[in-house]
Amino acid sequence: MSRRNSLVLIAALTLAGAAALGISQEVVRPPLPGGALASRMDWALKEASSRGFEKGFWIGYSIRRLMGERSSIGSFDHRTRSEATLEEVLSGQRPEYPTLSREESTRQRAKRVLDDLEKEGQPEKKIWKDVAILARYGKVSKVAPERVDMSNLNLHFDLKGLPLIWLGEADDEESLAWLKTTYRETKLEEVKENILAAVGIHQNPALVVPILASVLESRESDELRKNAAFWMGQQNDRKAYEILMQTAKNDRSPEVKEGAVFAISQIELEESVDGLIGLARTADDEEIRKKAVFWLGQKASNKATAALKSMAYEGGDTKIQEQAVFALSQLPGNEGVEALIKVVKTHPSAEVRKKAIFWLGETGDPRALEVLIEIIKGK
């Protein structure tokens, strides 16, 4: 046997050992890759009909998303680690990993935990990841899917034994166009909720915000409109911020208004702090003022801290002052402890001082302990 043939044989044996586990999942692909997603979708439905997938089937495609290297979209369960990932389903094979001893398995798990602890508190590195958009159809005759899901390709996804028609990659514009059409065609609330989530994970605000805004401003249920507000808050977009501020002030639904306040707190723009401060001080609805104060307490911002210190004293509204005291106790890194100590010692309202004493004790900060001991001793 020649040296070249020997190398080919060794390589073949190595590959066979590394990927010997075949996957029985049925995956169907278009005969020609590429083309508009809408055309591929039409082909998929016709193909499902011609193949007689009467028990149901999935149609899927993927988009690219910039994500934290340790973050995932989809279901991650330690019980499914032995199950094939979507990537492996699409390839038709999965690596055959050697069986680890109990000691080695424990060692690897411990290493993962230590690595996570070491990275805790550090900015997570962003990388591009493939995310599948998966639509389940119960019958070929139905226009709209009965379910829409999302999952990173490197995770396991339970296809329930149904065939998967895989359409490959799609860009954001054509993906969002299909999701918008599907939202309009479905009558199922749960499917609409998942479609809004699928819209929200796209990262082009110019395309995403108008879709979510149309739902937010519609006659849809309050739950759906609240979901639209949430996903708008994930866009870190100035236009989204402006729409959410108007929603928090003027929406017909208290539930949606509160959802908009939370969404504003999630926007990583300086305007979001200003917006929360404005709502906390001037919103007509007391509940909205309280929610704005609460979410200010979750912001690691000098401006937010200064505003909360002021709100603990100003306005004469005891409930808002008490909410500001609570929010001070929630500031990251116990930044509000000194302000709480000041409230305990100087606030004119006994009720507000009592709240400050309670939340000061909850911080567990050594400075708080000294003040509490002074109070107990009557100094």
BAMARBA-418658 format. One record per residue (C-alpha): x, y negated, z negated. Coordinates in pm, whole numbers, plus 50000, padded with zeros to 5 digits. Layout:
N
XYZ
...
% end
This chain:
379
500005000050000
501414966150096
502134939549833
499384917249981
496764945149962
497844953149607
497284917149502
493864916649669
492874948749487
494074935349149
492144902849204
488994922049299
489244944248991
489804913648770
486734896048911
484644927248874
485614929848509
484964893048441
481544891548608
480154926648605
476744918448459
474204913148735
470994893348670
467674906448792
465884872648794
464404865149137
465734832349279
464564819049616
466384791249805
465574771250119
467194785550434
468884751950494
470264731450202
469634694250174
466854673050311
464364651250128
463084665249799
459454659949904
460034681750212
461784708250003
458844708149761
456384713250047
458504742050174
458624757549826
454824757849790
454394773350134
457104798850057
455404808349729
452154813649918
453764834850189
455494856449925
452284861049728
453494847149396
449984849149255
451114855048895
452924822048891
456344808148978
458774779948902
460124753049132
463304736449013
465924711349113
468724693048930
469764657148868
473054644148726
473094625748395
475874609148196
475634624647848
477614630047531
479864660247565
478164677047265
474614667147353
472054687547544
468604685047692
466614716647645
466364744247390
469524756147217
468954786046991
471694808446851
469404838046921
469604830847295
473404830147318
473324865147458
470824854247725
471804841448069
472114804048122
470414787148415
473814784348586
474244821848555
470704828448677
471394807348985
474704824849054
473154859149000
475964870248770
477394862448430
480834868548278
481254900148078
482954887247767
484834911647543
483054921747225
484564902446935
485294917046598
483334903346306
486434885146183
487154869146521
483514858746565
483554842246221
486864825346301
485504810546625
482344797946456
484434781846181
486624764946442
483554750446615
482264736746283
485664721346201
485884705846548
482424690446504
483364676846160
486564661846298
484624643846571
481824632346338
481474594646328
483584590346642
482054577746967
481054607947170
482844611747501
480454608247795
480554633248079
478344640948378
476024670348324
473484687548546
469914687448417
467224709248572
463684696548626
461474727448625
457814728748728
455734759548659
452794767448884
450134792348780
448564796249124
449754786949468
446424770049540
446984744049264
448464710949377
449914700549039
452074722248811
450684735148483
453944727348304
457064705848350
460284712148154
463904700448144
467094718548055
470824715148104
472054741748341
474504754848082
471634764847849
469314794747855
465794787747982
463004813047951
461454817048294
458964842548158
460014867348426
458494845748700
460314838549030
462324806249054
462384786549378
465554765749347
465864734649562
469334722849463
470314687149372
468194655749405
469074619249362
467234597349111
465064579449365
463524610449521
463264628149184
461384598749031
459134596149337
458114632549295
457554628748921
455444597548975
453254615749228
452954646349004
451954624648706
449174609848916
447954643949033
447884662248700
445044659648449
446814677748166
447964654747884
450824677747780
452174678648136
451964640848155
453944637747829
456704659947967
456744641048297
457264608348107
460194624647927
461594636448261
461254601048399
462964587248087
466114608248119
466924592448456
469434564248418
468444538748681
466404512148494
465394494848817
463514526648915
462514539948572
461144508848398
458404501048655
457054536648630
456934535848250
455534500448249
452654511148473
451704537848218
452164514247924
449844488948084
447254514648196
444094528748039
445844561247951
445634575047597
447504557047321
449744587547276
450874586747639
451394549147630
453394552447308
455584578647481
456094554947773
457254528247526
459684552647363
461354562147690
461514525847796
463554519547483
466134544947602
466984524547912
469024496747744
467524472547992
466624435747946
463374438948146
462364468747932
463084448047621
460854419647741
457974443247818
458314460347479
458304426947296
455044417347465
453614451447381
454604448447014
452884414646993
449804419047206
448884455347275
445324466247196
446524496647000
448254494146657
449874527946726
451374516347056
452514483446899
454394502446628
455874525446892
457104495147081
458844481546769
460714514546730
461614514447100
463044479247065
465244491646779
466704518147012
467834493447278
471564487347246
471444450747341
472014420847113
468524408747204
466984438247024
468204425346685
466874390646765
463574405846871
463184425846551
464014395146341
461424375046532
458744401746487
459584405346117
459074368246062
456284358246296
454174388246409
450464383746334
450124420046224
451554427045878
452274463545968
454324452146266
456304428346043
456974457045800
458034480746079
460354454546224
461964449345882
462364486945839
464104491746175
466354462046109
467634482345816
468844508946060
470954484546259
474684481946191
474744444746262
475894414146066
472944395246209
470474421746088
472034422145740
471884384145710
468244383845821
467244410345565
468994391545283
466964360845372
463684379845414
463994394445065
463334359244932
461474339645196
457824336645290
456084345044967
454734378045107
455664403244838
455054433545062
457444420445328
459994411445060
459764446744918
460184461145267
463274439645315
464664452844985
464124488645105
465714480445441
468784466345263
469184499745087
469174517345425
471924497045589
474814518845713
477814521345481
475904507045182
476334472345332
473244460245149
474334469044794
475634434444701
472434418544831
470354443144627
472344434644315
471604397944377
467864405644413
467914425544088
469494396543902
467854366144059
464574373544240
461604354444092
459184383644142
459274411443881
457744435844133
460454428944389
463144432344120
461694466444019
461834478244382
465414465744411
466414484744095
464864516744228
466484514744573
469774503744422
469814535844220
469104556044534
472224543144710
474564562544479
477094534144509
479464528944208
478624491644210
474964500444169
475744523043872
477474494843685
474484471543730
472014498343624
474044505143308
473984467743231
470184467343270
469744497643044
471944481442776
469924449442806
472824427242908
% end
